[in-house]
């Protein structure tokens, strides 16, 4: 996350700017009679997807009063505009600035959701899919700036707008012709979304909270779709960056702000068809030692509650989350089978020695020109850990295998935030497969 001092005085502007969005209503707007009558647009639902660097509006579902004739639709039937604001680079004042999105597919469906085949099915909804390569459409915005270190949240009032440029027809009664008009073209009328978003994968997570010693740890978790209590599953613990920590107003943003939480649910990212339980705590940034202690207590409870394969508990981090990983690995090395540290803080000597004693393999990745955490820290971490292993009798080759290190040039980043090393890391499925391939030896203590 790019942290800007300039965002501090803009907090007040955030309140005014977000007001430019649309409060979601139970009924739709648009032309024609009110929701529940015959003609006009009934509702507009945004659909979101989490890509490498965060969640975007990936489609809109436009509802009509009857089954739509898909043969009269094409990619010019609608225009969709969305914000060009990106919390990593733009001041919050840019949130109301809209630009047209690129429409890639237009088809009908019987529910406000996309279809994998992108082919029409009989239904009242027109699905308009949008190009993920567009600059616009990001959903995550600045939440609070208590210091120059800001937090982020998912925008509760997305500014996405839709224009219907051509008439939309119902299915013809006898299968011939265009069919009756459901809504006339209104090329000068830009409509806001009216419904809460359908958030792909993010909506499938379940919220929970853990309380210990007066501290509350909010978290979200995801069980496999074909979850069977009689079998065990590997557990992936996702520790987010500072800006995705809990600030009282941004619950669940750790799932949407970047890819690490949802990637483990998709074989297209992991290169594996194996089912994984994902646990994504939302830290409160009170310090690595206290938070790691709370994390370990949560994990002890979680593995008792769910059928976790205790030989395959992993942790993966973004930025600040590395502090929790280093401390938790040092505190309870027998609990973890491996870790992935992206764009993180350096390990200290005490932690390195404890991790080496527990033989917990880690892979560290970092951007060569990270503007927030200098790459020297990551280089030193890999060196310190390897030296700790060699001090315990491992050969240099064995130490290098237990402590892997990848440094990314600027060209590796598909978005130019060189602190976001999770980007090129997660786009390399071999690293994710490596982590899933780690298993604690039989008899290793927890």
C-alpha positions as CSV (number, residue, x, y, z in Angstrom):
1,X,0.0,0.0,0.0
2,X,1.4,3.4,-0.9
3,X,1.2,5.6,2.3
4,X,0.8,9.3,1.6
5,X,1.2,12.1,4.1
6,X,-0.9,14.1,1.8
7,X,-3.9,12.0,2.6
8,X,-4.2,13.2,6.1
9,X,-5.8,16.6,5.4
10,X,-8.1,14.8,2.9
11,X,-9.9,12.8,5.5
12,X,-12.7,15.4,5.8
13,X,-12.9,15.5,2.0
14,X,-13.6,11.7,2.1
15,X,-16.9,12.2,3.8
16,X,-18.0,14.7,1.2
17,X,-16.7,12.7,-1.7
18,X,-18.3,9.4,-0.8
19,X,-21.6,11.2,-0.7
20,X,-21.3,11.4,-4.5
21,X,-22.1,7.7,-4.5
22,X,-25.5,6.1,-4.4
23,X,-27.1,4.6,-1.3
24,X,-28.3,1.1,-2.3
25,X,-32.1,0.8,-2.2
26,X,-34.4,-2.2,-2.1
27,X,-35.9,-1.1,-5.4
28,X,-34.4,0.0,-8.7
29,X,-34.5,3.3,-10.5
30,X,-34.5,4.2,-14.1
31,X,-37.2,5.0,-16.6
32,X,-40.7,3.6,-16.7
33,X,-43.0,2.7,-13.8
34,X,-41.8,1.9,-10.3
35,X,-40.2,-1.4,-9.3
36,X,-42.7,-4.2,-9.6
37,X,-44.6,-2.9,-12.7
38,X,-44.2,-3.7,-16.3
39,X,-41.6,-1.6,-18.0
40,X,-38.2,0.0,-17.4
41,X,-35.1,-1.0,-15.6
42,X,-35.9,-2.6,-12.3
43,X,-32.4,-2.6,-10.7
44,X,-28.7,-2.4,-11.4
45,X,-26.4,-4.6,-9.4
46,X,-22.6,-4.3,-9.4
47,X,-20.6,-7.5,-9.5
48,X,-17.0,-7.5,-8.2
49,X,-13.9,-9.6,-8.6
50,X,-10.6,-9.6,-6.7
51,X,-7.7,-9.3,-9.1
52,X,-4.0,-9.2,-8.3
53,X,-4.0,-5.7,-6.8
54,X,-7.5,-5.7,-5.5
55,X,-11.2,-5.7,-6.1
56,X,-12.8,-4.1,-9.1
57,X,-16.3,-3.9,-10.5
58,X,-16.1,-6.6,-13.1
59,X,-19.7,-6.6,-14.4
60,X,-23.1,-5.1,-13.8
61,X,-26.4,-6.9,-13.9
62,X,-29.3,-4.9,-15.2
63,X,-32.8,-6.2,-14.3
64,X,-35.9,-5.8,-16.4
65,X,-39.6,-6.8,-15.9
66,X,-39.6,-9.8,-18.2
67,X,-37.3,-12.2,-19.9
68,X,-35.0,-10.3,-22.2
69,X,-34.4,-11.1,-25.8
70,X,-30.6,-11.6,-26.0
71,X,-30.6,-11.4,-29.8
72,X,-31.2,-7.7,-29.6
73,X,-28.2,-7.1,-27.4
74,X,-24.6,-6.2,-28.2
75,X,-21.7,-4.5,-26.5
76,X,-23.0,-1.1,-27.7
77,X,-26.4,-1.5,-25.9
78,X,-24.9,0.0,-22.7
79,X,-22.2,2.3,-21.5
80,X,-20.7,1.7,-18.1
81,X,-18.6,4.4,-16.4
82,X,-16.6,4.0,-13.2
83,X,-14.2,5.9,-10.9
84,X,-10.6,6.2,-12.0
85,X,-9.5,6.5,-8.4
86,X,-7.0,4.0,-7.0
87,X,-6.1,4.2,-3.4
88,X,-2.5,3.3,-4.1
89,X,-1.8,6.3,-6.3
90,X,-4.7,8.9,-6.2
91,X,-5.9,11.4,-3.6
92,X,-9.4,10.6,-2.4
93,X,-10.6,13.8,-4.3
94,X,-10.3,11.8,-7.5
95,X,-13.1,9.4,-6.4
96,X,-15.9,11.2,-8.3
97,X,-13.9,11.2,-11.5
98,X,-15.4,8.7,-13.9
99,X,-14.3,7.2,-17.2
100,X,-16.0,4.7,-19.5
101,X,-15.2,1.1,-19.0
102,X,-14.5,-1.4,-21.9
103,X,-17.4,-3.8,-22.3
104,X,-16.3,-7.3,-23.3
105,X,-19.5,-9.4,-23.2
106,X,-23.2,-8.7,-23.0
107,X,-25.7,-11.6,-22.4
108,X,-28.7,-12.5,-20.4
109,X,-29.1,-14.6,-17.2
110,X,-31.7,-15.6,-14.6
111,X,-29.7,-14.2,-11.7
112,X,-27.6,-11.1,-11.1
113,X,-24.3,-12.9,-11.7
114,X,-21.9,-13.8,-14.5
115,X,-21.8,-17.1,-16.3
116,X,-18.5,-18.9,-17.0
117,X,-19.5,-19.6,-20.6
118,X,-20.5,-16.0,-21.2
119,X,-23.5,-17.2,-23.1
120,X,-27.1,-16.1,-22.7
121,X,-29.5,-18.1,-20.6
122,X,-33.2,-17.1,-20.4
123,X,-33.7,-14.5,-17.7
124,X,-34.6,-10.9,-16.8
125,X,-31.0,-9.8,-16.2
126,X,-28.6,-8.4,-18.7
127,X,-25.1,-9.1,-17.7
128,X,-22.5,-6.6,-18.9
129,X,-19.0,-7.8,-18.4
130,X,-16.1,-5.3,-18.1
131,X,-12.4,-5.5,-19.0
132,X,-10.2,-6.0,-15.9
133,X,-7.4,-4.2,-17.7
134,X,-9.3,-0.9,-17.5
135,X,-7.9,1.8,-15.3
136,X,-11.2,2.3,-13.5
137,X,-13.5,0.4,-11.3
138,X,-11.5,-0.2,-8.1
139,X,-13.7,-0.6,-5.0
140,X,-11.2,0.0,-2.2
141,X,-10.9,3.5,-0.8
142,X,-9.1,5.3,2.0
143,X,-10.9,4.7,5.3
144,X,-9.0,6.6,8.0
145,X,-5.7,8.4,8.4
146,X,-5.0,8.5,12.1
147,X,-1.4,9.3,11.2
148,X,0.3,9.4,7.9
149,X,-0.3,5.6,7.8
150,X,-3.8,5.3,6.3
151,X,-6.2,2.4,6.4
152,X,-8.5,1.4,3.7
153,X,-12.0,0.0,3.3
154,X,-14.4,-1.2,0.5
155,X,-16.4,1.7,-0.7
156,X,-20.0,1.2,0.7
157,X,-21.5,3.4,-2.1
158,X,-19.9,2.5,-5.4
159,X,-20.0,5.3,-8.0
160,X,-20.6,3.0,-11.0
161,X,-23.0,4.4,-13.6
162,X,-24.9,2.8,-16.4
163,X,-26.4,4.3,-19.6
164,X,-28.8,2.3,-21.8
165,X,-28.1,3.4,-25.3
166,X,-30.4,1.1,-27.3
167,X,-33.9,-0.3,-26.7
168,X,-34.1,-3.5,-24.7
169,X,-36.7,-6.0,-25.8
170,X,-38.6,-8.9,-24.2
171,X,-38.6,-12.3,-25.8
172,X,-41.2,-12.3,-28.7
173,X,-44.3,-14.3,-27.9
174,X,-44.0,-16.7,-30.9
175,X,-40.2,-16.6,-31.2
176,X,-40.2,-14.2,-34.2
177,X,-39.2,-10.5,-34.3
178,X,-37.6,-8.4,-31.6
179,X,-40.4,-8.7,-29.0
180,X,-42.0,-5.9,-27.0
181,X,-39.9,-3.1,-25.7
182,X,-39.0,-3.4,-22.0
183,X,-37.1,-0.1,-21.8
184,X,-36.5,2.6,-24.3
185,X,-33.0,3.9,-25.0
186,X,-32.1,6.8,-22.8
187,X,-28.6,7.8,-24.0
188,X,-28.6,11.0,-21.9
189,X,-29.5,9.4,-18.6
190,X,-26.8,7.9,-16.5
191,X,-28.2,5.6,-13.8
192,X,-26.5,4.7,-10.5
193,X,-26.3,1.1,-9.1
194,X,-29.3,0.4,-6.9
195,X,-28.4,-2.9,-5.2
196,X,-25.6,-4.1,-2.9
197,X,-22.7,-5.7,-4.8
198,X,-22.4,-9.3,-5.6
199,X,-18.7,-9.9,-4.5
200,X,-17.3,-13.0,-6.1
201,X,-15.5,-15.3,-3.5
202,X,-15.4,-12.5,-0.9
203,X,-19.1,-13.0,-0.1
204,X,-18.4,-16.7,0.6
205,X,-16.2,-16.0,3.6
206,X,-17.7,-16.2,7.1
207,X,-17.0,-13.6,9.8
208,X,-15.8,-14.4,13.3
209,X,-14.1,-12.7,16.2
210,X,-11.7,-14.0,18.8
211,X,-11.4,-12.4,22.3
212,X,-8.5,-12.9,24.6
213,X,-7.1,-10.7,27.4
214,X,-9.3,-7.8,26.4
215,X,-8.1,-7.8,22.8
216,X,-10.5,-8.6,19.9
217,X,-9.2,-10.2,16.7
218,X,-11.7,-10.0,13.9
219,X,-11.3,-12.6,11.2
220,X,-12.9,-14.2,8.1
221,X,-12.6,-17.8,7.1
222,X,-13.6,-19.9,4.1
223,X,-14.2,-23.7,4.1
224,X,-14.0,-25.7,0.9
225,X,-17.2,-26.0,-1.2
226,X,-17.1,-29.7,-0.8
227,X,-16.2,-29.5,2.9
228,X,-16.4,-32.9,4.6
229,X,-16.1,-32.9,8.4
230,X,-14.6,-36.4,8.3
231,X,-11.5,-35.4,6.4
232,X,-8.7,-32.9,7.1
233,X,-7.6,-29.9,5.0
234,X,-4.5,-27.7,4.9
235,X,-5.0,-24.3,6.5
236,X,-3.7,-21.1,4.9
237,X,-3.4,-18.1,7.3
238,X,-3.4,-14.8,5.4
239,X,-1.8,-11.9,7.4
240,X,-2.6,-8.6,5.6
241,X,-0.7,-5.3,5.4
242,X,-1.0,-2.3,7.8
243,X,-3.7,-0.5,5.8
244,X,-5.9,-3.6,5.9
245,X,-5.9,-3.8,9.7
246,X,-9.1,-3.3,11.6
247,X,-9.8,0.4,12.3
248,X,-13.5,0.1,13.4
249,X,-14.9,1.0,10.0
250,X,-13.3,-1.4,7.5
251,X,-14.3,-5.0,8.4
252,X,-13.4,-7.5,5.7
253,X,-11.2,-5.3,3.6
254,X,-8.3,-7.8,4.0
255,X,-10.2,-10.0,1.6
256,X,-10.7,-7.4,-1.1
257,X,-7.7,-5.1,-1.0
258,X,-5.4,-7.6,-2.8
259,X,-5.3,-11.2,-4.0
260,X,-3.7,-13.3,-1.2
261,X,-6.9,-14.3,0.6
262,X,-9.0,-15.3,-2.4
263,X,-6.1,-16.8,-4.5
264,X,-6.0,-20.0,-2.4
265,X,-9.6,-20.7,-3.5
266,X,-8.8,-20.8,-7.2
267,X,-6.8,-23.4,-9.0
268,X,-6.0,-20.8,-11.7
269,X,-3.8,-19.1,-9.0
270,X,-2.5,-22.0,-7.1
271,X,-1.9,-24.4,-9.9
272,X,-3.5,-27.0,-7.6
273,X,-7.0,-28.5,-7.4
274,X,-6.5,-29.2,-3.7
275,X,-9.1,-27.8,-1.3
276,X,-7.7,-25.4,1.3
277,X,-9.2,-23.7,4.4
278,X,-8.4,-20.0,4.4
279,X,-8.2,-18.0,7.6
280,X,-7.8,-14.2,7.2
281,X,-7.4,-12.4,10.6
282,X,-7.6,-8.6,10.6
283,X,-4.9,-7.3,13.0
284,X,-5.3,-4.1,15.1
285,X,-1.6,-2.9,14.8
286,X,-0.8,-2.9,18.4
287,X,2.6,-4.5,18.0
288,X,4.0,-7.8,16.6
289,X,4.5,-9.6,19.9
290,X,1.0,-9.0,21.3
291,X,-0.7,-9.7,18.0
292,X,1.3,-12.8,17.3
293,X,0.3,-14.1,20.8
294,X,-3.3,-13.5,20.0
295,X,-2.9,-15.1,16.5
296,X,-1.5,-18.3,18.0
297,X,-4.3,-18.5,20.5
298,X,-6.8,-18.1,17.6
299,X,-5.1,-20.8,15.7
300,X,-5.2,-23.2,18.6
301,X,-8.9,-22.7,18.9
302,X,-9.5,-22.8,15.1
303,X,-7.7,-26.2,14.6
304,X,-9.8,-27.7,17.4
305,X,-13.0,-26.4,15.8
306,X,-12.4,-27.4,12.2
307,X,-10.8,-30.5,10.6
308,X,-7.4,-28.9,9.9
309,X,-4.4,-31.1,8.9
310,X,-2.1,-29.9,11.7
311,X,0.9,-31.0,9.7
312,X,0.0,-28.5,7.0
313,X,-0.7,-25.1,8.6
314,X,0.8,-22.2,6.6
315,X,1.1,-18.5,6.8
316,X,1.4,-15.9,4.0
317,X,1.9,-12.2,4.5
318,X,1.7,-8.8,3.0
319,X,4.0,-6.1,4.4
320,X,3.1,-5.5,8.1
321,X,1.7,-9.0,8.4
322,X,5.4,-10.3,8.3
323,X,5.9,-9.0,11.8
324,X,3.2,-11.3,13.0
325,X,4.6,-14.2,11.0
326,X,8.2,-13.9,12.3
327,X,7.0,-13.6,15.9
328,X,4.5,-16.4,15.7
329,X,7.0,-18.7,13.9
330,X,9.5,-18.0,16.6
331,X,7.0,-18.5,19.4
332,X,5.5,-21.7,18.1
333,X,7.6,-23.1,15.2
334,X,6.0,-26.5,15.6
335,X,2.6,-25.1,14.7
336,X,3.6,-24.1,11.1
337,X,4.7,-26.1,8.1
338,X,5.9,-23.1,6.1
339,X,5.6,-19.4,5.3
340,X,5.6,-16.9,2.5
341,X,6.7,-13.3,3.3
342,X,6.1,-10.7,0.6
343,X,7.3,-7.1,0.8
344,X,7.9,-7.6,4.6
345,X,9.8,-6.4,7.6
346,X,13.1,-8.0,8.5
347,X,13.4,-10.9,10.9
348,X,15.6,-10.4,14.0
349,X,18.4,-12.7,15.2
350,X,16.3,-14.2,18.1
351,X,13.4,-15.0,15.7
352,X,15.8,-16.4,13.1
353,X,17.4,-18.8,15.6
354,X,14.0,-20.0,16.9
355,X,12.7,-20.5,13.3
356,X,15.9,-22.4,12.4
357,X,15.6,-24.6,15.5
358,X,12.0,-25.5,14.4
359,X,13.0,-25.9,10.7
360,X,10.1,-23.9,9.3
361,X,10.8,-23.3,5.6
362,X,10.1,-19.8,4.3
363,X,10.1,-18.0,1.0
364,X,10.9,-14.3,1.1
365,X,10.0,-12.0,-1.9
366,X,10.7,-8.3,-2.2
367,X,10.7,-5.5,-4.8
368,X,14.1,-4.1,-5.7
369,X,12.8,-0.6,-5.4
370,X,10.3,-1.0,-2.6
371,X,9.6,2.6,-1.5
372,X,8.3,1.7,2.0
373,X,10.5,-1.1,3.2
374,X,14.0,-1.1,1.8
375,X,15.0,-4.3,0.0
376,X,18.1,-4.4,2.3
377,X,15.9,-5.7,5.1
378,X,14.7,-8.7,3.0
379,X,18.2,-9.5,1.8
380,X,19.4,-9.4,5.4
381,X,16.5,-11.6,6.6
382,X,17.4,-14.4,4.1
383,X,21.1,-14.1,5.1
384,X,20.3,-14.2,8.8
385,X,18.0,-17.2,8.5
386,X,20.4,-19.1,6.4
387,X,23.3,-18.4,8.8
388,X,21.0,-19.6,11.7
389,X,20.5,-22.9,9.8
390,X,24.2,-23.3,9.1
391,X,25.0,-22.7,12.7
392,X,22.8,-25.7,13.5
393,X,24.7,-27.9,11.0
394,X,22.9,-27.4,7.7
395,X,24.9,-27.1,4.6
396,X,24.7,-23.9,2.6
397,X,22.6,-25.8,0.0
398,X,20.2,-27.1,2.7
399,X,19.9,-23.6,4.2
400,X,19.2,-22.1,0.8
401,X,16.5,-24.7,0.3
402,X,14.9,-23.9,3.6
403,X,15.1,-20.1,3.1
404,X,14.3,-19.1,-0.4
405,X,14.6,-15.6,-1.6
406,X,13.3,-13.8,-4.8
407,X,13.9,-10.2,-5.6
408,X,11.7,-8.5,-8.2
409,X,12.8,-5.8,-10.7
410,X,10.3,-3.1,-11.5
411,X,9.3,-4.9,-14.7
412,X,7.9,-7.8,-12.7
413,X,5.0,-5.6,-11.4
414,X,1.9,-5.4,-13.5
415,X,0.9,-2.3,-11.4
416,X,3.7,0.1,-10.5
417,X,3.5,-0.2,-6.7
418,X,6.9,-1.7,-6.0
419,X,6.1,-2.3,-2.3
420,X,3.3,-4.7,-3.4
421,X,5.6,-7.7,-3.9
422,X,2.6,-10.0,-3.4
423,X,1.7,-9.1,-7.0
424,X,4.5,-10.9,-8.9
425,X,4.7,-13.5,-6.1
426,X,1.1,-14.6,-6.5
427,X,1.2,-14.4,-10.3
428,X,3.9,-17.1,-10.0
429,X,1.9,-20.2,-9.1
430,X,5.1,-22.2,-8.6
431,X,5.7,-20.3,-5.4
432,X,2.2,-21.0,-4.1
433,X,2.6,-24.7,-5.0
434,X,5.9,-24.7,-3.2
435,X,4.2,-23.5,0.0
436,X,1.4,-26.0,-0.3
437,X,4.0,-28.7,-0.8
438,X,5.5,-28.2,2.7
439,X,4.6,-30.7,5.4
440,X,5.8,-31.0,9.0
441,X,7.7,-34.2,9.8
442,X,5.6,-36.8,11.6
443,X,5.8,-36.3,15.4
444,X,6.7,-32.6,15.2
445,X,5.2,-30.7,18.1
446,X,2.6,-28.0,17.9
